[in-house]
Amino acid sequence: MTKVLVATDKPFAKVAVEGIRKIVEGAGFELVLLEKYTAQSDFINAIADVDAVIIRSDIADKEVITAGKNLKIIVRAGAGYDNIDLAACTENGVIAMNTPGQNSNAVAELALGMMILAARNNYDGSSGTELRGKKLGIHAYGNVGKYVAEIAKGFGMDIYAYDPYVSKELMEKDGIRCLNSVDELYTTCQYISLHIPANEKTKKSISFELLSKMPKNACLVNTARKEVIDEEGLLKTFTERADFKYVSDIEPGCKSEITEKFAGRYFFTPKKMGAQTSEANVNAGLAAANQIVGFIKNGDKTYQVNK
């Protein structure tokens, strides 16, 4: 019998687990749960005899993938998949997938919530500013970026975007002003909402050079990955621009220096919370289960992220 493991250090909500079980067992498969495990060795032992695995932010490194002697597919319940060793998956003939779009609205709502927090000076009692009429730049117009734009329209913001992988026609159809370069986006927009993945091209790409080009009272909103930020450049921006604010769903490595020197100009969630809503939790889990069933039964590789 096909065996499906759900390995979650931070477990899915009970209703999500029940939904996953219904999908998996309805397909004639066996479901195994590994929740709140305390050591990576627990994951390595649990994956040894399963055919498929669903994870969240759990680390599926080479040791984990290699330990899965029967493993055929691993699905990250969420959009980002940098916690999976894709090379190890490919080397071992394992299909790796994500579940794009399932967490998108949750992340977008957090991005706008943090913009409001920054505009109102972290609700410290001082006079803040409004979002209406401000220019918002969306850096990467994917699933999350589209929701950010949709919500921001309700605030009356002027919305711009840059994404070399999305057509100008599609953006303009959505009422977005398409810009031709990253430099143009940062030069134009007071607020920037980051949605780029962390890869060899993007790591440390958000530099002092880019941030220094932003208009007065600039605010960078990061619900992507901390690796895309050049932290030396970030600190230099804080130092040289008293008007600059940074709000993030990912604590930077230089958090202690920022908190010590730049009070009132930052906000970091205590842990990555973009997808931490009950709706996103359920959606991503069910999508992962359905993708496993689709692959095992029909060979569907629609959301494969490794080659």
C-alpha positions as CSV (number, residue, x, y, z in Angstrom):
1,M,0.0,0.0,0.0
2,T,1.2,3.5,-0.8
3,K,2.3,5.3,2.4
4,V,2.0,9.1,2.8
5,L,3.9,10.8,5.6
6,V,2.9,14.2,7.0
7,A,6.1,15.5,8.7
8,T,5.4,18.8,10.5
9,D,7.4,20.3,13.3
10,K,4.6,23.0,13.3
11,P,1.5,20.8,12.8
12,F,-1.4,21.6,10.5
13,A,-4.6,22.6,12.1
14,K,-6.8,19.6,13.2
15,V,-9.3,20.3,10.4
16,A,-6.5,20.3,7.8
17,V,-5.2,17.0,9.1
18,E,-8.7,15.5,8.9
19,G,-9.0,16.8,5.3
20,I,-5.6,15.4,4.3
21,R,-6.6,12.0,5.8
22,K,-9.9,12.0,3.9
23,I,-8.1,12.6,0.6
24,V,-5.2,10.2,1.2
25,E,-7.3,7.3,2.6
26,G,-10.0,8.0,0.0
27,A,-7.4,7.2,-2.6
28,G,-6.6,3.9,-0.9
29,F,-3.3,5.1,0.6
30,E,-2.1,4.9,4.2
31,L,-1.5,8.2,6.2
32,V,1.3,8.5,8.8
33,L,1.7,11.6,11.0
34,L,5.0,12.9,12.5
35,E,4.1,16.1,14.4
36,K,6.1,18.3,16.8
37,Y,9.2,16.2,16.4
38,T,12.2,17.3,18.3
39,A,15.1,16.1,16.3
40,Q,15.9,15.8,12.5
41,S,16.7,12.1,13.2
42,D,13.0,11.6,13.9
43,F,12.2,12.8,10.3
44,I,15.0,10.7,8.8
45,N,13.6,7.6,10.6
46,A,10.0,8.3,9.6
47,I,10.7,8.8,5.9
48,A,12.5,5.5,5.5
49,D,9.6,3.5,4.2
50,V,7.1,6.0,2.8
51,D,6.2,6.7,-0.8
52,A,5.3,10.4,-0.4
53,V,5.7,13.2,2.2
54,I,4.1,16.5,2.9
55,I,6.1,19.1,4.8
56,R,5.7,22.8,5.8
57,S,8.9,24.7,6.8
58,D,10.6,21.4,7.7
59,I,14.1,20.9,6.3
60,A,14.2,18.2,3.7
61,D,18.0,18.1,3.2
62,K,20.1,15.5,1.3
63,E,20.2,13.2,4.3
64,V,16.4,13.2,4.6
65,I,15.8,12.6,0.9
66,T,18.4,9.8,0.7
67,A,16.9,8.1,3.7
68,G,13.6,7.8,1.8
69,K,14.4,4.6,0.0
70,N,10.8,4.3,-1.4
71,L,10.2,8.0,-1.8
72,K,8.7,9.2,-5.0
73,I,7.3,12.7,-4.2
74,I,7.7,15.4,-1.6
75,V,5.3,18.3,-1.5
76,R,6.0,21.6,0.4
77,A,2.6,22.9,1.6
78,G,3.3,26.5,0.6
79,A,4.9,28.6,-2.1
80,G,8.6,28.7,-1.0
81,Y,10.6,25.5,-1.4
82,D,14.1,26.5,-0.4
83,N,13.9,24.1,2.5
84,I,14.0,21.2,0.1
85,D,17.3,20.0,-1.4
86,L,16.2,19.9,-5.1
87,A,19.5,18.5,-6.3
88,A,19.2,15.6,-3.9
89,C,15.6,15.0,-5.1
90,T,16.6,14.9,-8.7
91,E,19.6,12.7,-8.0
92,N,17.3,10.2,-6.2
93,G,14.5,10.3,-8.7
94,V,12.1,12.2,-6.3
95,I,9.6,14.7,-7.6
96,A,9.5,17.9,-5.6
97,M,6.4,20.1,-5.6
98,N,5.1,23.2,-3.9
99,T,1.5,24.4,-3.6
100,P,1.5,27.9,-5.2
101,G,-1.3,30.2,-4.5
102,Q,-2.7,28.5,-1.5
103,N,-1.1,30.9,1.0
104,S,-1.2,34.0,-1.2
105,N,-4.0,35.9,0.3
106,A,-2.8,35.4,3.8
107,V,0.7,36.7,2.9
108,A,-0.8,39.7,1.0
109,E,-3.0,40.7,3.9
110,L,0.0,40.6,6.2
111,A,2.0,42.8,3.8
112,L,-0.7,45.4,3.8
113,G,-1.1,45.1,7.6
114,M,2.6,45.8,8.1
115,M,2.3,48.8,5.7
116,I,-0.4,50.3,7.9
117,L,1.7,49.6,11.0
118,A,4.6,51.5,9.4
119,A,2.5,54.4,8.2
120,R,1.1,54.8,11.7
121,N,4.5,54.7,13.4
122,N,3.9,51.3,15.1
123,Y,0.9,52.9,16.8
124,D,3.2,54.8,19.2
125,G,0.7,57.7,19.7
126,S,2.4,60.0,17.2
127,S,0.8,61.4,14.0
128,G,1.3,59.0,11.1
129,T,0.4,59.1,7.4
130,E,-2.1,57.5,5.1
131,L,-1.7,54.9,2.3
132,R,-4.2,56.6,0.0
133,G,-2.4,58.3,-2.9
134,K,1.0,56.7,-2.1
135,K,2.9,54.8,-4.8
136,L,3.3,51.1,-4.1
137,G,5.8,49.1,-6.0
138,I,5.3,45.3,-6.2
139,H,8.6,43.5,-6.8
140,A,7.5,40.3,-8.5
141,Y,3.9,40.1,-9.7
142,G,3.1,36.5,-8.9
143,N,0.2,35.0,-6.9
144,V,1.0,37.1,-3.8
145,G,1.8,40.2,-5.7
146,K,-1.6,40.1,-7.4
147,Y,-3.4,39.9,-4.1
148,V,-1.4,42.7,-2.7
149,A,-2.4,44.9,-5.7
150,E,-6.0,43.9,-5.3
151,I,-6.1,44.9,-1.6
152,A,-4.0,48.0,-2.2
153,K,-6.5,49.3,-4.7
154,G,-9.1,49.4,-2.0
155,F,-6.8,51.8,-0.1
156,G,-6.5,54.1,-3.0
157,M,-2.8,53.5,-3.6
158,D,-1.1,54.0,-7.0
159,I,0.2,50.6,-8.0
160,Y,3.3,49.8,-10.0
161,A,5.0,46.5,-10.6
162,Y,8.2,45.0,-12.1
163,D,8.4,41.3,-13.1
164,P,10.4,40.3,-16.2
165,Y,8.4,37.0,-16.2
166,V,5.0,38.5,-16.4
167,S,3.7,40.3,-19.5
168,K,3.0,44.0,-19.6
169,E,-0.4,43.2,-21.1
170,L,-1.4,41.1,-18.1
171,M,-0.4,43.7,-15.6
172,E,-2.1,46.5,-17.5
173,K,-5.2,44.4,-17.7
174,D,-5.2,44.2,-13.9
175,G,-4.8,48.0,-13.7
176,I,-1.2,47.9,-12.8
177,R,1.5,50.2,-14.2
178,C,4.2,48.0,-15.5
179,L,7.8,49.4,-15.1
180,N,10.8,48.3,-17.2
181,S,13.4,47.8,-14.5
182,V,14.1,47.2,-10.8
183,D,15.8,50.6,-10.7
184,E,12.7,52.3,-12.1
185,L,10.5,50.6,-9.5
186,Y,12.6,51.7,-6.5
187,T,13.1,55.2,-7.9
188,T,9.3,55.6,-8.3
189,C,7.7,54.0,-5.3
190,Q,7.6,55.1,-1.7
191,Y,6.4,51.6,-0.6
192,I,8.0,48.5,-2.0
193,S,6.4,45.0,-1.4
194,L,8.9,42.2,-1.9
195,H,7.8,38.9,-3.4
196,I,10.9,37.5,-5.1
197,P,12.2,34.0,-4.4
198,A,15.6,33.4,-2.9
199,N,17.9,32.0,-5.5
200,E,21.4,32.6,-6.9
201,K,20.2,35.6,-8.9
202,T,18.2,37.3,-6.1
203,K,20.2,36.6,-2.9
204,K,21.5,39.9,-1.5
205,S,20.0,41.7,-4.5
206,I,18.1,44.3,-2.4
207,S,21.1,46.5,-1.9
208,F,21.9,50.0,-0.6
209,E,22.2,51.1,-4.2
210,L,18.5,50.2,-4.8
211,L,17.2,51.3,-1.4
212,S,18.9,54.7,-1.6
213,K,17.0,55.5,-4.8
214,M,13.6,55.3,-3.0
215,P,11.6,58.5,-2.5
216,K,11.4,60.3,0.8
217,N,9.7,58.4,3.7
218,A,10.5,55.1,2.0
219,C,9.2,51.8,3.4
220,L,10.4,48.3,2.4
221,V,8.0,45.5,3.1
222,N,9.4,42.0,3.1
223,T,7.2,38.9,3.1
224,A,9.6,37.0,0.9
225,R,12.9,35.7,2.3
226,K,15.6,37.3,4.4
227,E,18.3,36.0,2.0
228,V,17.3,38.5,-0.7
229,I,18.3,41.4,1.5
230,D,21.9,42.7,1.5
231,E,22.0,43.3,5.3
232,E,25.1,45.5,5.1
233,G,23.3,47.7,2.6
234,L,20.1,47.6,4.8
235,L,22.1,48.9,7.8
236,K,23.7,51.6,5.7
237,T,20.3,52.7,4.5
238,F,19.0,52.9,8.0
239,T,22.1,54.9,9.0
240,E,22.1,57.4,6.1
241,R,18.3,57.8,5.8
242,A,16.4,58.8,8.9
243,D,13.2,58.6,6.9
244,F,13.6,54.9,5.9
245,K,11.5,52.1,7.5
246,Y,11.7,48.3,7.1
247,V,9.0,45.9,8.1
248,S,9.5,42.2,7.6
249,D,7.9,38.8,8.1
250,I,11.5,37.5,8.5
251,E,13.8,38.6,11.2
252,P,17.1,39.7,9.7
253,G,20.5,38.5,10.9
254,C,21.3,42.1,12.0
255,K,18.1,42.4,14.1
256,S,20.0,43.3,17.3
257,E,21.8,46.2,15.6
258,I,18.6,47.5,14.1
259,T,16.6,47.3,17.4
260,E,19.5,49.0,19.2
261,K,19.9,51.9,16.9
262,F,16.8,52.5,14.9
263,A,13.8,52.4,17.3
264,G,10.4,53.1,15.8
265,R,11.6,52.4,12.2
266,Y,11.1,48.7,12.0
267,F,8.8,45.8,12.7
268,F,9.6,42.1,12.6
269,T,7.1,39.3,13.3
270,P,8.3,36.9,16.0
271,K,8.4,34.0,13.5
272,K,7.5,33.7,9.8
273,M,3.7,34.3,9.9
274,G,2.7,35.1,6.3
275,A,0.9,31.8,5.9
276,Q,-0.3,31.5,9.5
277,T,-4.0,31.7,9.0
278,S,-6.5,28.9,9.5
279,E,-7.6,29.3,5.9
280,A,-4.1,29.1,4.4
281,N,-3.2,26.2,6.7
282,V,-6.1,24.2,5.4
283,N,-5.8,25.2,1.8
284,A,-2.1,24.3,1.5
285,G,-2.5,21.0,3.3
286,L,-5.4,19.8,1.1
287,A,-3.6,21.0,-2.1
288,A,-0.5,19.0,-1.1
289,A,-2.6,15.8,-0.5
290,N,-4.4,16.2,-3.8
291,Q,-1.2,16.7,-5.7
292,I,0.3,13.5,-4.2
293,V,-2.8,11.5,-5.2
294,G,-2.7,13.1,-8.7
295,F,0.9,12.2,-9.2
296,I,0.8,8.6,-7.8
297,K,-2.4,7.7,-9.7
298,N,-2.1,9.7,-12.9
299,G,1.5,10.9,-13.1
300,D,0.5,14.6,-12.8
301,K,3.6,16.7,-12.4
302,T,2.0,20.1,-12.8
303,Y,3.7,21.8,-9.8
304,Q,7.1,20.1,-10.0
305,V,9.9,22.4,-9.0
306,N,12.9,20.2,-9.7
307,K,14.1,18.8,-13.0
